[in-house]
């Protein structure tokens, strides 16, 4: 615990002051006259809505299944058990729902792009069948890198920290535009990205590589670029997690973190990326479930704090867009209040969209009771509904067809031009940290490779894992590659197997994932180094791994383990492209976290 605290303070002390104006990006807003005309039109729609329909517009629930009306029996049973309905179409009809969120994996909403498009069309048909027919604003967490929902068939792009390592505003903007263009083709018009948190705590368990880095100014520049890219594609961007989730060693999914920054530290470290996002015209901002005593001494979670949402975000930062709660099923927002009160308190604090309530019936009826009792006035309700309708109007849901076509999916999603652009962006993100005696790039005679080490599954496809996919990337470059996945905690037998496999190889590429002080990955590395076979280290998640591995002759960081990052790393190791990445975070010494091993901006190249 002492090491984590010292490490956090070291990074925090080096954080750079930034201002929103430093981004050079200014958002485009409607003129007052046009905005007034638009609001008059939207208020006429609201005039025809019941209180129940207005409340429904606030909610963005989850659901199970790949179809809006005919999911599998298994998913129908799960919907019935948790949501009280069998399908998302029934959910929309029962609660007048204004938007839904798609998840892969556990929710089984996503299989392939054509299925997603048909699901979207089913959701919209259900929305247009309501007494007040208003299309749904469909949302997703498609951050890319480590946190991605749509995998197979869609273009995979570098995540935030990789983009931070690349340092290219045009690359970040292009990545946002490509992602947004593909989402829009699938009928998804709100993406809960980019992450605006400044990762000044290397022990952060939930943000980490989802952040662009540790420098507030650079994070702000990248956030603004991504906001611009998404919005150029006609997709609502969402900067998160306000007022800043970058300096915590606790996960708000399972607890209530406390940010101990002073007000001056918050202004200097956490606020700049949100100011930059607002200056870039971001349409929505997501709250964080954490306490910030310097901003609100009452210690209410930020999601439930009028002082933070209305006083700081709306008052001081001047944001008048949609405030989205982080998921309301998370422990961080459920520590003090029941599930019927949390959405009520979030609305009273200033939130507009209520994301992922753990029990939609309890949450919806809790808000309905608060409106009927006068605890939440209709004026307050109308203010949030108007902001949500503005978003729907901005992305064209209120002026055209909300349906998407299979032809457009084929034309846009996973397009070759997008994949080529993603590969070019990724190649500039791989960071060469160590290169003793010019160990890299691999020499012409080093053709027989062993790829060994930690092998996390791809974020959206558990059938594909890191080590064999990296080996395949080397094979495609002309190498003769064998591979052995040893996992994050290899036992003695697995380490012996790896050492034996290294014999007769020209080089060994070792992948690591979250190496700690007692990690068996350290033993694996030391045993492989002792064989005398040239060893190349690749950190496939955290760039901090190198601090625990000793004298490794060659070390790189890819910041994630999806195909686009692994292929880029293989090309760098092979010398097909130069390493261009620069650390967007400092790496502290493992034995003395007050000392910096590699500073922010460190990164080697082959040409000196």
C-alpha positions in Angstrom: 0.0 0.0 0.0 2.9 2.3 0.8 4.4 1.7 -2.7 1.1 2.6 -4.4 0.8 5.8 -2.4 4.3 6.9 -3.2 3.9 5.9 -6.9 0.7 7.9 -7.1 2.2 11.0 -5.6 5.2 10.8 -7.9 3.0 10.9 -11.0 0.7 13.5 -9.5 3.6 15.8 -8.7 4.7 15.7 -12.4 1.2 16.4 -13.9 1.2 19.3 -16.3 -1.1 22.3 -16.0 -3.5 22.6 -19.0 -6.3 24.8 -20.1 -9.1 24.1 -22.4 -7.9 26.8 -24.8 -4.7 24.8 -25.3 -6.5 22.2 -27.4 -7.1 24.7 -30.2 -10.5 23.1 -30.8 -13.7 25.0 -30.5 -17.1 23.4 -30.5 -19.7 24.5 -33.1 -23.0 25.5 -31.5 -26.3 26.7 -33.0 -27.0 30.4 -33.1 -29.4 31.6 -30.4 -32.2 32.1 -33.0 -31.8 28.6 -34.4 -31.6 27.0 -31.0 -34.8 28.8 -29.9 -36.6 27.6 -33.0 -35.4 24.0 -32.4 -36.4 24.1 -28.7 -39.9 25.4 -29.7 -40.3 22.5 -32.0 -39.1 20.0 -29.4 -41.3 21.5 -26.7 -44.3 20.8 -29.0 -43.3 17.1 -29.0 -43.0 17.2 -25.2 -46.4 18.8 -24.9 -47.9 15.6 -26.3 -46.1 13.3 -23.9 -47.5 12.0 -20.7 -45.4 12.2 -17.5 -44.8 8.4 -17.8 -43.5 8.9 -21.3 -41.2 11.7 -20.2 -39.8 9.6 -17.4 -39.2 6.7 -19.8 -37.0 9.0 -22.0 -34.5 9.3 -19.1 -33.7 5.6 -18.8 -31.0 3.7 -20.7 -31.4 0.1 -19.5 -29.7 -3.1 -20.5 -31.5 -6.2 -21.9 -30.6 -9.7 -23.0 -30.7 -11.1 -26.5 -29.7 -10.5 -30.1 -33.3 -9.7 -31.3 -35.8 -7.1 -30.2 -38.7 -9.4 -30.5 -37.5 -13.0 -30.7 -34.4 -13.6 -28.6 -33.5 -17.1 -27.6 -35.6 -18.8 -24.9 -32.6 -18.5 -22.6 -32.5 -14.8 -23.1 -36.2 -14.4 -22.8 -36.0 -16.2 -19.4 -33.3 -13.9 -18.2 -35.2 -10.8 -19.3 -38.3 -12.1 -17.6 -36.4 -12.8 -14.4 -34.5 -9.5 -14.2 -36.6 -7.0 -16.2 -40.1 -8.4 -15.9 -40.6 -8.7 -19.7 -39.4 -11.2 -22.3 -38.0 -8.9 -24.9 -36.6 -5.4 -25.3 -39.6 -4.5 -27.4 -41.8 -5.3 -24.4 -39.5 -3.3 -22.2 -39.8 -0.2 -24.4 -43.5 -0.5 -24.5 -43.9 -1.0 -20.8 -41.7 1.8 -19.6 -41.7 4.2 -22.6 -37.9 3.7 -22.8 -36.0 6.5 -24.5 -32.8 4.6 -25.1 -31.0 1.3 -24.6 -27.4 0.2 -24.3 -25.8 -2.7 -26.2 -23.3 -5.1 -24.6 -21.4 -8.1 -25.9 -20.7 -11.2 -23.9 -22.9 -11.4 -20.9 -25.9 -9.6 -22.4 -25.6 -11.4 -25.8 -26.7 -8.3 -27.8 -23.9 -8.5 -30.3 -22.8 -11.3 -32.7 -22.0 -9.6 -36.0 -22.7 -6.2 -37.7 -25.7 -7.4 -39.7 -27.3 -8.9 -36.5 -26.7 -5.6 -34.7 -28.3 -3.6 -37.5 -31.4 -5.8 -37.4 -31.5 -5.5 -33.6 -31.4 -1.7 -34.0 -34.2 -1.8 -36.5 -36.3 -3.9 -34.1 -35.6 -1.5 -31.2 -36.7 1.4 -33.4 -39.8 -0.3 -34.6 -40.8 -0.8 -30.9 -40.0 2.8 -30.1 -42.1 4.1 -33.0 -45.1 2.0 -31.8 -45.3 4.0 -28.6 -48.3 6.4 -28.1 -45.7 9.2 -28.6 -43.5 7.7 -31.3 -39.9 8.9 -30.5 -37.0 6.8 -31.8 -34.5 5.4 -29.3 -31.1 6.8 -28.7 -29.0 3.6 -28.8 -25.8 3.7 -26.8 -22.7 1.6 -26.5 -19.2 1.5 -24.7 -17.0 1.2 -27.8 -13.8 2.8 -26.4 -11.6 0.4 -28.5 -8.4 -1.1 -27.1 -9.2 -3.0 -23.9 -12.8 -1.9 -23.7 -14.7 -2.7 -26.9 -18.1 -4.3 -27.6 -18.4 -4.8 -31.3 -15.5 -7.0 -32.4 -15.9 -9.4 -35.3 -16.6 -7.6 -38.5 -16.0 -4.1 -37.2 -12.7 -2.2 -37.5 -10.6 -2.6 -34.3 -8.7 0.6 -33.4 -6.0 1.4 -30.8 -7.3 2.3 -27.4 -6.7 5.5 -25.5 -3.3 4.9 -24.0 -2.0 3.6 -27.3 -3.3 6.7 -29.0 -1.7 8.8 -26.3 1.6 7.0 -27.0 1.2 7.8 -30.7 0.7 11.5 -29.8 -1.1 12.3 -33.1 -4.2 14.4 -32.8 -5.1 13.6 -36.4 -4.7 9.9 -35.5 -7.0 10.2 -32.5 -9.5 12.2 -34.5 -9.4 9.7 -37.4 -9.9 6.8 -35.0 -13.0 8.6 -33.5 -14.4 9.3 -37.0 -13.9 5.7 -38.2 -15.4 4.3 -35.0 -18.3 6.8 -35.2 -18.9 6.1 -38.9 -19.3 2.4 -38.3 -21.5 2.9 -35.2 -23.8 5.2 -37.1 -24.1 2.6 -39.9 -25.3 0.2 -37.2 -27.8 2.8 -35.9 -25.9 3.5 -32.7 -25.7 7.2 -32.1 -24.2 7.6 -28.6 -20.8 6.2 -27.7 -19.7 6.4 -24.1 -16.2 7.5 -25.1 -13.6 9.0 -24.9 -12.3 8.5 -21.4 -11.2 11.9 -20.1 -9.6 10.6 -16.9 -5.9 11.4 -16.2 -4.2 8.2 -15.1 -1.8 9.5 -12.5 -2.1 6.4 -10.4 -0.3 3.3 -11.8 -2.3 1.1 -9.4 -5.6 2.3 -10.9 -7.6 -1.0 -11.5 -10.4 0.4 -13.6 -9.1 3.2 -15.8 -5.4 2.5 -16.5 -4.9 2.0 -20.3 -8.4 3.3 -21.0 -6.8 6.7 -20.3 -4.8 8.7 -22.8 -2.1 9.2 -20.2 -0.8 11.1 -17.2 -0.4 14.6 -18.6 -3.6 16.7 -18.3 -2.7 18.9 -21.2 -2.0 16.0 -23.6 -5.1 14.0 -22.3 -7.2 17.1 -23.0 -5.8 17.5 -26.5 -6.5 13.8 -27.3 -10.0 14.0 -25.8 -10.9 17.0 -27.8 -9.6 15.3 -31.0 -11.7 12.2 -30.4 -14.8 14.2 -29.6 -14.4 16.0 -32.9 -13.9 12.8 -34.7 -17.0 11.1 -33.3 -19.1 14.2 -33.9 -17.9 14.5 -37.5 -19.4 11.0 -37.9 -22.7 12.2 -36.5 -22.3 10.2 -33.3 -22.8 11.7 -29.8 -19.5 11.5 -27.9 -19.4 11.3 -24.1 -16.4 12.4 -22.0 -16.1 10.3 -18.8 -15.9 10.0 -15.8 -16.6 13.4 -14.3 -15.1 14.8 -12.1 -12.1 12.4 -12.8 -11.4 8.8 -12.1 -7.7 8.7 -12.8 -6.3 8.7 -9.3 -7.8 5.8 -7.4 -6.7 2.3 -6.5 -10.3 1.2 -6.0 -12.8 0.1 -8.6 -16.2 2.0 -8.4 -17.9 -1.2 -9.7 -17.2 -2.8 -6.3 -16.6 0.1 -3.9 -16.9 3.9 -3.4 -13.5 5.4 -4.2 -12.3 8.6 -2.6 -10.3 11.1 -4.7 -8.1 13.0 -2.2 -6.9 15.8 -4.5 -7.1 19.3 -3.2 -9.2 21.8 -5.1 -6.0 23.1 -6.7 -4.9 19.6 -7.7 -8.3 18.9 -9.2 -8.2 22.2 -11.3 -4.7 21.3 -12.4 -5.0 17.5 -13.0 -8.5 16.4 -13.4 -10.4 19.3 -14.9 -8.4 20.2 -18.0 -9.6 17.2 -20.2 -13.3 18.0 -19.3 -12.7 21.6 -20.1 -11.2 20.6 -23.4 -14.1 18.3 -24.2 -16.6 21.1 -23.5 -14.6 23.5 -25.7 -14.7 20.9 -28.5 -18.5 20.8 -28.2 -19.0 17.5 -26.5 -22.7 16.6 -26.3 -22.7 14.4 -23.2 -20.6 13.8 -20.1 -20.7 10.8 -17.8 -20.5 11.0 -14.0 -18.3 9.0 -11.7 -19.4 7.1 -8.7 -16.7 8.4 -6.3 -16.3 11.0 -3.5 -14.3 14.2 -4.0 -14.3 16.0 -0.6 -12.5 19.0 -2.1 -15.4 19.6 -4.4 -18.2 18.4 -2.1 -17.5 18.1 1.6 -20.8 16.2 2.1 -19.0 13.2 0.5 -22.0 12.3 -1.7 -20.9 10.3 -4.7 -20.4 12.7 -7.6 -23.3 11.1 -9.5 -25.6 12.2 -6.6 -24.0 15.5 -5.8 -25.7 18.8 -6.8 -22.6 20.6 -5.8 -20.5 18.7 -8.3 -23.0 18.3 -11.2 -24.8 21.6 -11.0 -22.2 23.8 -9.2 -19.0 22.6 -10.8 -19.9 20.9 -14.1 -22.8 23.2 -15.2 -21.9 26.3 -13.2 -18.2 26.6 -13.3 -17.4 24.6 -16.5 -20.5 25.9 -18.4 -21.7 22.5 -19.7 -25.3 22.5 -20.8 -25.4 19.2 -22.6 -26.6 15.8 -21.4 -25.2 14.5 -18.1 -25.2 10.7 -18.1 -24.9 8.7 -14.9 -22.4 5.9 -14.9 -24.1 2.5 -14.6 -26.5 2.6 -11.6 -25.9 -1.0 -10.8 -22.4 -0.2 -9.6 -21.6 -0.5 -5.9 -20.1 2.9 -5.8 -23.5 4.6 -6.1 -25.5 2.1 -4.1 -23.6 2.3 -0.8 -25.9 4.8 0.9 -29.3 4.6 -0.8 -31.8 2.1 -2.1 -32.3 1.4 -5.8 -35.5 3.4 -5.8 -33.8 6.5 -4.4 -30.6 6.5 -6.4 -32.2 7.6 -9.8 -34.3 10.3 -7.9 -31.2 11.7 -6.3 -29.2 11.6 -9.5 -31.9 13.7 -11.2 -32.1 16.1 -8.3 -28.3 16.4 -8.5 -28.5 17.4 -12.2 -28.2 14.2 -14.2 -30.3 13.6 -17.4 -29.8 10.1 -18.6 -30.1 7.2 -16.1 -27.9 4.4 -17.2 -28.2 0.7 -16.5 -30.5 0.7 -13.4 -30.2 -2.6 -11.6 -34.0 -3.0 -11.4 -35.8 -1.0 -14.1 -39.2 -1.3 -12.4 -38.0 -0.1 -9.0 -36.0 2.8 -10.6 -38.8 3.9 -13.0 -41.5 3.8 -10.3 -39.2 5.6 -7.8 -38.9 8.5 -10.3 -42.6 8.4 -11.0 -43.4 8.6 -7.3 -41.0 11.5 -6.9 -42.6 13.4 -9.7 -46.1 12.7 -8.5 -45.2 13.9 -5.0 -43.6 17.1 -6.2 -40.1 16.1 -5.0 -39.1 16.4 -8.7 -41.0 19.1 -10.4 -42.3 18.7 -14.0 -40.1 21.7 -14.9 -37.1 19.7 -13.7 -38.2 16.6 -15.6 -38.8 18.7 -18.7 -35.3 20.2 -18.6 -33.8 16.7 -18.9 -36.2 15.5 -21.5 -35.5 18.6 -23.6 -31.7 17.9 -23.5 -32.3 14.3 -24.5 -34.5 15.3 -27.4 -31.9 17.8 -28.5 -29.5 14.9 -28.9 -32.0 12.9 -30.8 -32.6 15.8 -33.1 -28.9 16.5 -33.6 -28.2 13.0 -34.8 -31.3 13.1 -37.1 -33.6 10.7 -35.2 -36.4 13.2 -35.2 -36.2 14.3 -38.8 -35.5 11.2 -40.8 -35.8 7.4 -40.7 -34.1 5.8 -37.7 -33.7 2.5 -39.6 -30.4 1.3 -41.0 -29.8 -0.8 -44.2 -27.7 -4.0 -44.7 -26.2 -2.3 -47.8 -24.8 0.5 -45.7 -23.5 -2.0 -43.1 -21.6 -3.8 -45.9 -20.2 -0.5 -47.3 -19.0 0.9 -44.0 -18.5 -1.5 -41.2 -15.0 -3.1 -41.3 -14.3 -1.4 -44.6 -10.8 -2.0 -46.0 -10.0 1.7 -46.0 -10.9 1.8 -42.3 -8.7 -1.2 -41.5 -5.8 0.2 -43.3 -6.1 3.5 -41.5 -6.3 1.6 -38.2 -3.1 -0.3 -39.0 -1.3 2.9 -39.8 -2.4 4.6 -36.6 -1.4 1.5 -34.5 2.0 1.3 -36.1 2.9 4.7 -34.6 1.8 3.7 -31.1 4.1 0.8 -30.3 6.7 2.0 -27.9 10.3 0.7 -27.7 11.4 1.1 -24.0 14.7 -0.8 -24.0 17.0 -1.8 -26.8 20.4 -2.9 -25.4 23.2 -3.4 -28.0 20.6 -2.9 -30.8 18.8 -6.2 -30.0 16.0 -4.9 -32.2 15.0 -5.0 -34.9 15.4 -8.8 -35.4 18.3 -9.6 -37.7 17.9 -11.3 -41.0 19.1 -14.6 -39.7 16.7 -14.7 -36.7 13.8 -16.5 -38.4 13.0 -19.2 -35.9 10.9 -17.6 -33.1 9.1 -18.7 -30.0 6.3 -16.6 -28.7 5.5 -17.4 -25.1 3.9 -15.8 -22.1 0.6 -14.3 -20.9 -2.2 -14.8 -23.4 -5.3 -12.8 -22.5 -8.3 -13.4 -24.8 -9.3 -10.7 -27.2 -11.8 -8.3 -25.6 -14.6 -9.3 -27.8 -13.7 -12.8 -29.0 -12.7 -15.3 -26.3 -11.7 -17.9 -29.0 -8.7 -15.7 -30.0 -5.9 -15.2 -27.5 -2.8 -13.2 -27.5 0.1 -15.6 -27.9 -1.1 -17.6 -30.9 -2.4 -14.4 -32.6 1.0 -12.8 -32.2 2.7 -15.9 -33.5 0.4 -15.8 -36.5 1.4 -12.2 -37.1 5.1 -13.2 -37.2 4.4 -16.1 -39.5 2.7 -13.7 -42.0 5.9 -11.7 -41.9 7.9 -14.7 -43.0 9.1 -16.1 -39.7 8.9 -19.8 -38.6 7.1 -19.4 -35.3 6.1 -21.8 -32.5 4.1 -20.6 -29.5 3.3 -21.6 -25.9 0.8 -19.7 -23.8 2.0 -19.8 -20.2 -0.7 -17.5 -18.6 -0.4 -14.7 -16.1 0.6 -17.2 -13.3 2.8 -19.9 -14.8 3.6 -22.8 -12.5 7.1 -24.5 -12.4 6.1 -27.1 -15.0 4.9 -24.6 -17.4 8.0 -22.5 -17.0 10.2 -25.6 -17.6 8.2 -26.3 -20.7 8.8 -22.7 -22.0 12.6 -23.0 -21.3 12.7 -26.3 -23.2 10.8 -24.8 -26.1 13.3 -21.9 -26.3 16.1 -24.3 -27.2 17.1 -24.0 -30.9 15.1 -20.8 -31.4 16.8 -17.7 -32.8 14.8 -15.4 -30.5 12.0 -15.6 -27.9 9.2 -13.0 -27.7 7.7 -13.0 -24.2 4.4 -11.3 -23.6 3.5 -10.1 -20.1 0.2 -8.9 -18.6 0.1 -6.9 -15.3 3.3 -8.1 -13.8 3.6 -7.5 -10.0 6.2 -7.8 -7.4 5.4 -11.5 -6.7 4.3 -12.5 -10.2 5.5 -15.8 -11.6 5.9 -14.0 -14.9 9.1 -12.6 -13.4 10.4 -16.1 -12.9 9.5 -17.0 -16.4 11.4 -14.1 -17.8 14.5 -14.7 -15.7 14.6 -18.4 -16.7 14.3 -17.5 -20.4 17.0 -14.9 -20.1 19.3 -17.5 -18.6 19.0 -19.7 -21.7 21.2 -17.3 -23.6 18.6 -17.1 -26.4 17.9 -13.5 -27.3 14.7 -12.4 -25.5 12.3 -9.6 -26.5 9.7 -8.5 -24.0 6.3 -7.1 -25.0 3.9 -5.7 -22.4 0.5 -6.3 -23.9 -1.5 -4.3 -21.4 0.3 -2.0 -18.9 3.5 -0.3 -19.8 4.5 -0.5 -16.1 5.4 -4.2 -16.4 9.0 -3.5 -17.3 9.7 -2.1 -13.9 9.4 -5.6 -12.4 11.5 -7.5 -14.9 15.1 -6.5 -14.4 17.7 -6.3 -17.2 15.7 -7.2 -20.2 17.7 -6.5 -23.4 14.7 -5.4 -25.5 11.3 -4.3 -24.2 8.2 -2.8 -25.9 4.7 -1.7 -24.9 1.6 -2.2 -27.1 -1.0 -1.0 -24.5 -3.5 -3.6 -25.6 -3.7 -7.1 -27.1 -6.2 -6.8 -29.9 -5.2 -7.8 -33.4 -4.4 -4.3 -34.6 -2.0 -3.7 -31.7 -0.4 -7.1 -31.9 0.2 -6.8 -35.7 1.7 -3.4 -35.2 4.1 -4.7 -32.5 5.2 -7.6 -34.7 6.0 -5.3 -37.5 8.0 -3.1 -35.2 9.9 -6.0 -33.8 10.6 -7.3 -37.3 11.9 -3.9 -38.4 9.2 -3.4 -41.0 8.3 -0.1 -39.4 10.1 2.2 -37.0 8.9 2.4 -33.4 7.3 5.9 -33.0 5.5 5.6 -29.7 6.4 7.6 -26.6 5.3 6.7 -23.1 2.2 8.8 -22.2 2.8 7.9 -18.5 5.9 7.7 -16.4 7.1 4.3 -15.2 8.4 4.2 -11.6 11.1 1.9 -10.3 9.6 -1.2 -8.6 12.1 -1.0 -5.7 11.6 2.7 -5.1 8.4 4.2 -6.6 9.6 7.7 -5.7 12.1 7.3 -8.6 11.2 7.4 -12.2 12.6 4.6 -14.4 11.3 5.9 -17.6 9.7 9.4 -17.8 6.7 10.4 -19.8 7.8 10.9 -23.4 10.4 8.2 -23.3 10.6 6.0 -26.5 13.5 4.8 -28.6 13.8 4.5 -32.3 16.0 2.4 -34.6 17.5 5.3 -36.5 18.9 6.9 -33.3 
